[in-house]
Amino acid sequence: MPSPISGRWNSSRGPVAANAAVTRPADAAAAACGSAPSSARRQTDGRAPSPRAAAAKPASWFSWCRRRPCSVQSGQIYRQLRDAILDGRLRATEPVPPTRELARRLAVSRNTVAVAYDRLAAEGFLRSRVGAGTFVQAAGAAPRGAPAASPLRPRRVWDDLAVWPRPMPGIRWDLRAGVPDVRLFPFEAWRRITAGVLRPSGLRDAASAGDPAGLADLREAIARHVGVSRSVRAGAADVLVTSGTQQAIDLVVRVLLEPGDVVAVEDPGYQPVVTLLRAAGLRVVGVPVDAEGLRVDELPGAARAVYVTPSHQFPLGMPMSLPRRRALLAWARRRDAVIVEDDYDTEFRYGGRPIEPLQSIDEDGRVLYTGTFSKVMRPVLRLGFLVAPPSLHRALRLARYASSWHAELPAQAALARFIDEGLLARHVRRSRRAYQARHERVAELAGRWSRPVPAEAGLHLSAALPAGTDDAAVARRALDAGIGLFALSEFAVTGPAAPGLVLGYGAVDEAAIDAALARLERVIAGRA
Ligand SMILES: Cc1ncc(COP(=O)(O)O)c(C=O)c1O
């Protein structure tokens, strides 16, 4: 007999279609016994199976079931359910299918199932509640994992890579770079909009649903948003919606680069992208930065691509000067290279002259511009975008399709409305005011023990420590004191990084900043 916990079961509406979106815990219960094959189910009307059907499934469980007496069939159902409970496939409190439904699926009499259930109830495995159904009562083992021994091994490249950042559970003050303040997020408005787009009529833009480049509404909204807020030159057709910057860069790699190609990145630089490039088999070369940003004169001649954060260098924080931007564009033209511009948080600018993105002064179509909603909205959304020249549209759309088709549609539709209704702009304005006050406070307090790197934007700033300081050890001691933060050395790519700390202020309000930085000062002085 097949397992009684296979198939799908929805206790209020009966069996649900195999492609239904919701799988209930009780589905597992039906799977332990299995659903009758449709050919077998047709036979429950009392007609004899056709000779062809019988020949096609000579040893099917159905015929097996029909040939055996009820007690044998009950015993089978009993054993399969008991085993499923004992080895953890069915967990305590999960509902099992009603006897009538399981009997119909297995093409046995209802009494056969009832006998098995009675026995399981008598032994404490199941419990019935009047009007509610029958539930698993006993807690079994943890579900069995995949076989521990396997001859399969990942490619060598994965041995040298790690997920960054490492978790920091239980921290009291969260000074990690890049974490926005969830308390500033307009949850009510977001809830209203997401509830609206989940309605059957909620997708205004159904024609473009499933387009790997993203919902047309959202692409238009993003093109307008980056045009107004950052002077990026983009029409909706140039925008590709991605699952964050990380995926945008993954697509660029797939479309433009070959394993073994040299890619230059800022050093220190953004680890997740460095990991992505290395995992793709590219040769990553770190290029030093100074007060004006990337040292263009140090770029390796062989580089096919350069990944930069010109508006707010990550992690140090200074913007790239205009002469350097021009030099970088000229270099890329001479070398026939591509520039990937990661503009991850410049919605939050606190003064100084607005910085033109490289993309807006590029006359040569060599700059691919990526942005993210991880900072202005929330990182959990995993939405971002890539602005690319028309020559790459087709390949990028195909690469997006090949990688995971498209971003989640309700989230895309909700974000389009959020932008169209002016809520994103309002949220950015409000958050900017809050972050600016924090930025100033952190710079002032960190200035007591360090030289903060001058920066005018974003959710973090970097504070240099005296040469020779083991900044990783300082970060570890800070963690022991309840402060989560990153050391600058964690962002070293090829060269050693000057010691320092990266101080994020997205997740801490001003009162917490005072307490956290006072504590940090004691840690640095060796008094905590
Ligand atoms: C330099 C940089 N780029 C991009 C991002 C955002 O990446 P994603 O959109 O993949 O969340 C971050 C987030 O911290 C970042 O620091």
The ligand as an ORCA input file, in Angstrom:
! r2SCAN-3c Opt
* xyz 0 1
  C      28.053     48.573     -0.874
  C      26.700     47.973     -0.818
  N      26.064     47.696     -1.950
  C      24.824     47.155     -1.946
  C      24.173     46.870     -0.775
  C      22.789     46.289     -0.814
  O      22.795     45.072     -1.417
  P      21.426     44.298     -1.681
  O      20.603     45.164     -2.566
  O      21.876     43.054     -2.360
  O      20.775     44.091     -0.362
  C      24.805     47.118      0.428
  C      24.133     46.764      1.683
  O      24.610     46.830      2.776
  C      26.083     47.704      0.409
  O      26.719     47.991      1.557
*
